[in-house]
Amino acid sequence: MSETMQIGIPRAMSYYNYFPFWYGFFENLGIKVVISDKTTKQTMSDGSALVVSETCLPIKVYVGHILNLLDKGIDKIFIPSIQSIDHKIYNCSKIRGLPDLIKNVVKRKFTIIDATLDKSEKNRGLYSFLKEAVAPFGITDEKRIKAASKEGWKVLNNFKIMLNSGIPFEKALNYAKKGQVVIVNNSKTYPISVAVLAHSYNLFDDRISMKIFDKLEKLDVKPYTAEQLSIEQLKEGISAMDSKLYWANEYEMTGAAGHYLQDNNIDGLITINAFGCGPDSIMVERISRAARKFNKPILNLSVDEQTGEAGFITRIEAFTDMLFRKKRASIVNKIHINDIVKETADKEVKFSKK
């Protein structure tokens, strides 16, 4: 394989939703996929240095991952412009304009593969998008492209099946890349369950989310996410919130919230959003109001490059401790009510005998 037949993909933003598809698609066409290293403090620092301070954290992280790929010697980097995933269902302006943003802030020589997906416009659908993505490699055979897309869907579907079953992101991804589907039944029971609501690029990036799943596990708390729900459940969740889908990634937040707020097995909600994100601020406010309506405790965590892990952990510990106390009080109250009912029934029986 020639050295030019490789493509860099930043481990940020759409990576957490679509990478399994890209991997299956590009590799099937003989294009080696190279991803950037995991996010570190340096990644954030490097990205932040090139953009204005008001830029949201996920974009700063994305810029840092572009620099990481360039440092690896990758000269073709896939930076798609995902405008719309369905008719009039849009991404935020920063995601839509990612290729232009990178062109303006990263002043190094490399080829940006900036294929555009816009399902709200004619002739901007998936196959047009995929043809744009491989054109720089001289691949134009539509049959090959369609066959490769089928392999991409296969990898993505296998990945989603495992993620839906509760397998951690990295494990599910590694199995899917190998063409495997592994389902692990976790029989462990947890006294507390919480729904963790966030966009995939915030949730599964260990540096941004501060490894929240590991922290909840240590606190004996079972986390649930949007990835464990079907598209039907997410759509029903949107309806339960008296909302209409507008943002492309709203299922991950509003849809999942609408479902879990109605689930009596979920003791509370935790949201993680990027400071300064306009769509997030609207969604979190809507979710917070609905949580009060459903009488469900909620913890809203906002992150940026200055967020400290100590304060993050303290807030999670305080929130989960409150959930434990609330559940214990509920159990004690039920026992007390049952005792009163039993005592009253016994008195009624004795009275009737008399």
C-alpha positions in Angstrom: 0.0 0.0 0.0 1.4 3.4 -0.9 2.0 5.9 1.8 -0.4 8.3 0.1 -3.3 5.8 0.7 -3.9 6.8 4.2 -6.3 9.2 5.9 -6.2 10.9 9.2 -9.3 11.1 11.4 -9.3 13.4 14.5 -10.4 11.6 17.7 -13.0 14.2 18.4 -16.5 15.5 17.5 -18.1 13.2 14.9 -15.5 10.5 15.6 -17.6 9.3 18.6 -20.7 8.9 16.4 -19.5 7.7 13.0 -15.9 6.4 13.3 -16.9 2.7 13.0 -18.5 3.6 9.7 -15.5 5.5 8.4 -13.2 2.7 9.5 -15.1 0.0 7.6 -15.6 2.3 4.6 -12.0 3.5 4.1 -10.3 0.3 5.0 -12.5 -1.6 2.5 -11.2 0.7 -0.2 -7.6 0.1 0.8 -7.2 3.4 2.6 -5.4 3.0 5.9 -7.2 4.9 8.7 -4.9 6.8 11.2 -6.6 8.4 14.3 -5.1 11.0 16.6 -4.0 10.1 20.1 -6.4 10.3 23.1 -7.1 13.8 24.4 -4.6 15.1 26.9 -4.2 18.4 28.7 -1.6 19.3 25.9 -4.3 18.5 23.2 -6.6 21.1 24.8 -3.8 23.6 25.3 -2.6 23.3 21.7 -6.1 23.7 20.3 -7.0 26.5 22.6 -4.0 28.5 21.5 -5.3 28.8 17.9 -8.9 29.9 18.5 -10.6 32.7 20.3 -11.4 32.1 23.9 -15.2 32.0 23.4 -14.9 28.9 21.3 -16.5 25.8 23.0 -14.3 23.1 24.4 -15.1 20.3 21.9 -13.9 22.6 19.0 -10.7 23.5 20.9 -10.1 19.8 21.4 -10.8 19.1 17.7 -8.2 21.6 16.7 -5.7 20.0 19.0 -6.4 16.6 17.4 -5.7 18.1 14.0 -2.3 19.2 15.2 -1.6 15.8 16.6 -2.3 14.1 13.3 0.0 16.6 11.5 2.7 15.8 14.0 2.3 12.2 13.0 3.1 13.1 9.4 -0.5 12.7 8.1 -1.0 14.9 5.0 -4.6 14.1 4.3 -7.1 14.6 7.1 -10.9 13.9 6.9 -12.7 17.0 8.1 -16.3 16.6 7.0 -18.9 19.4 7.0 -22.0 17.6 8.4 -24.7 20.2 7.7 -27.9 18.3 8.2 -28.5 14.6 9.0 -32.1 14.7 7.9 -34.6 17.1 6.4 -34.3 20.4 8.4 -32.4 18.6 11.2 -29.2 20.7 11.5 -25.8 20.7 13.3 -24.6 23.8 15.1 -22.8 26.4 13.1 -19.3 25.4 14.4 -19.7 21.8 13.3 -21.1 22.8 10.0 -18.2 25.1 9.4 -15.4 22.9 10.7 -13.4 22.7 7.4 -13.4 26.5 7.1 -12.5 27.0 10.7 -9.5 24.6 10.4 -8.3 26.3 7.1 -8.2 29.6 8.9 -6.6 28.7 12.2 -4.1 25.8 11.3 -1.4 27.4 9.1 0.3 24.2 8.1 0.4 22.4 4.7 -1.9 19.5 4.4 -4.9 18.3 2.4 -8.3 18.8 4.0 -10.9 16.3 2.8 -14.0 18.4 3.4 -16.9 16.3 2.0 -20.3 17.8 2.7 -23.4 16.0 4.0 -26.6 18.0 3.8 -29.8 16.0 3.7 -31.8 19.1 3.6 -30.4 19.9 0.1 -30.8 18.0 -3.2 -27.7 16.0 -4.4 -26.0 16.3 -1.0 -27.0 12.9 0.3 -24.8 10.1 1.6 -23.4 8.7 -1.7 -22.5 12.2 -3.0 -20.8 12.7 0.4 -18.9 9.4 0.1 -17.7 10.2 -3.4 -16.3 13.5 -2.3 -14.5 11.7 0.6 -12.6 9.4 -1.6 -12.1 11.6 -4.7 -8.6 12.8 -3.5 -7.5 9.2 -3.6 -8.6 8.8 -7.3 -11.4 6.4 -6.4 -14.5 7.1 -8.6 -16.0 3.6 -9.2 -19.5 3.9 -7.7 -19.9 0.2 -7.3 -16.7 0.1 -5.2 -17.9 3.0 -3.1 -21.3 1.5 -2.5 -19.8 -1.9 -1.6 -17.4 -0.1 0.9 -20.4 1.8 2.4 -22.0 -1.6 3.1 -18.9 -2.7 5.0 -19.0 0.7 6.9 -22.6 0.1 7.9 -21.8 -3.4 9.1 -19.0 -2.2 11.4 -21.2 0.7 12.7 -24.2 -1.5 13.3 -22.1 -4.1 15.2 -20.6 -1.3 17.3 -24.1 0.1 18.1 -25.4 -3.3 19.1 -22.6 -3.7 21.7 -22.8 -0.1 22.9 -26.6 -0.6 23.4 -25.9 -3.7 25.5 -23.8 -1.6 27.9 -20.3 -2.5 26.7 -17.8 0.4 27.2 -17.1 2.5 24.1 -13.5 1.5 23.5 -14.2 -2.2 23.9 -17.2 -2.1 21.6 -15.1 -0.2 19.0 -12.2 -2.7 19.2 -14.5 -5.7 18.8 -16.4 -4.0 15.9 -13.1 -3.2 14.0 -12.3 -6.9 14.2 -15.7 -7.9 12.8 -16.8 -9.3 16.1 -20.0 -8.8 18.2 -19.5 -9.7 21.8 -22.4 -9.3 24.4 -21.5 -9.5 28.1 -24.3 -9.9 30.6 -23.5 -7.9 33.7 -25.4 -9.6 36.6 -24.2 -7.1 39.2 -27.0 -5.2 40.9 -26.6 -1.5 41.9 -28.5 0.3 44.6 -28.6 3.5 42.5 -29.1 4.2 38.8 -28.5 7.5 37.0 -28.9 8.6 33.4 -25.8 10.4 32.1 -26.8 12.8 29.4 -24.2 14.3 27.1 -23.2 14.5 23.4 -21.0 11.5 22.5 -17.9 13.7 22.0 -18.2 15.0 25.6 -19.3 11.7 27.2 -16.8 9.2 25.7 -13.7 11.5 25.7 -12.2 10.5 29.0 -10.4 13.9 29.4 -13.6 15.9 28.9 -15.8 13.7 31.0 -13.1 13.1 33.6 -13.8 9.3 33.3 -17.2 9.7 34.8 -18.1 6.1 34.2 -15.2 4.9 36.3 -16.1 7.4 39.1 -19.8 6.2 39.2 -18.7 2.6 39.3 -16.5 3.3 42.3 -19.5 5.0 44.0 -21.6 1.8 43.3 -23.9 3.7 40.8 -25.1 2.2 37.5 -25.0 4.7 34.6 -27.3 4.7 31.6 -26.9 6.7 28.4 -28.7 7.5 25.2 -26.7 4.7 23.5 -28.7 2.1 25.4 -32.0 3.3 23.9 -33.5 2.5 20.6 -34.4 5.3 18.1 -38.0 4.7 18.8 -37.4 5.3 22.5 -35.5 8.5 21.8 -38.3 9.8 19.5 -40.8 9.0 22.2 -38.5 10.9 24.6 -38.6 14.0 22.4 -42.4 13.9 22.4 -42.5 13.4 26.2 -40.5 16.7 26.5 -43.1 18.5 24.4 -40.3 19.2 22.0 -39.6 19.0 18.3 -36.3 17.7 16.9 -34.2 20.6 15.4 -30.5 19.9 16.4 -28.8 16.9 14.9 -27.6 15.6 18.2 -30.7 16.4 20.2 -31.6 12.7 20.6 -28.5 12.3 22.9 -29.8 15.0 25.3 -33.5 15.8 25.0 -34.6 12.4 23.7 -32.7 10.4 26.3 -33.9 12.8 29.1 -37.5 12.4 28.0 -37.2 8.6 28.3 -35.3 8.4 31.5 -37.4 11.0 33.3 -40.3 8.6 32.9 -38.3 5.5 34.0 -39.0 4.7 37.7 -35.7 2.7 37.8 -33.7 5.8 37.2 -33.0 7.7 40.5 -31.5 10.9 39.0 -30.0 12.6 35.9 -26.5 14.0 35.3 -25.9 16.3 32.3 -22.5 17.2 30.9 -22.3 20.1 28.6 -19.6 22.4 27.2 -19.5 25.9 28.6 -20.6 28.4 26.1 -22.4 26.0 23.8 -25.7 27.6 22.7 -27.7 24.5 21.7 -26.6 22.8 25.0 -27.7 25.7 27.2 -31.2 25.5 25.6 -31.4 21.7 26.0 -30.1 21.6 29.5 -32.6 24.3 30.6 -35.4 22.4 29.0 -34.3 19.1 30.7 -33.9 20.9 34.1 -37.5 22.2 33.9 -38.8 18.8 33.0 -36.9 17.2 35.8 -38.7 19.4 38.3 -42.0 18.4 36.7 -41.2 14.7 37.1 -39.7 15.3 40.6 -36.4 13.7 39.5 -33.1 15.0 40.9 -30.6 16.4 38.4 -27.0 17.5 38.4 -25.8 19.8 35.6 -22.0 19.8 35.0 -20.5 22.4 32.7 -16.9 21.8 31.4 -14.2 23.8 29.8 -10.4 23.5 29.6 -10.1 25.0 33.1 -12.4 22.5 34.8 -10.7 20.8 37.7 -11.1 17.1 38.4 -11.3 17.6 42.2 -14.4 19.9 42.0 -15.9 17.6 39.4 -15.6 14.5 41.7 -16.9 16.4 44.7 -20.1 17.4 42.9 -20.7 13.9 41.7 -20.1 12.5 45.2 -22.4 15.0 46.8 -25.2 14.3 44.2 -25.0 10.5 44.5 -24.9 10.7 48.3 -28.1 12.7 48.1 -29.6 10.0 45.9 -28.6 7.3 48.4 -30.1 9.2 51.3 -33.3 9.8 49.3 -33.7 6.2 48.4 -33.0 5.0 52.0 -35.6 7.5 53.3 -38.1 6.2 50.7 -37.5 2.5 51.7 -37.9 3.4 55.4 -41.0 5.3 54.7 -42.5 2.3 52.7 -41.7 0.0 55.6 -43.3 2.4 58.1 -46.5 2.7 55.9 -46.6 -1.1 55.6 -46.4 -1.5 59.4 -49.2 1.0 59.9 -51.4 -0.8 57.3 -50.6 -4.2 59.0 -51.3 -2.8 62.4 -54.6 -1.2 61.3 -55.6 -4.5 59.6 -54.9 -6.4 62.8 -57.0 -4.1 64.9 -59.9 -4.4 62.4 -59.7 -8.2 62.6 -59.7 -8.1 66.4 -62.6 -5.6 66.4 -64.6 -7.8 64.0 -64.1 -10.9 66.3 -65.5 -9.0 69.2 
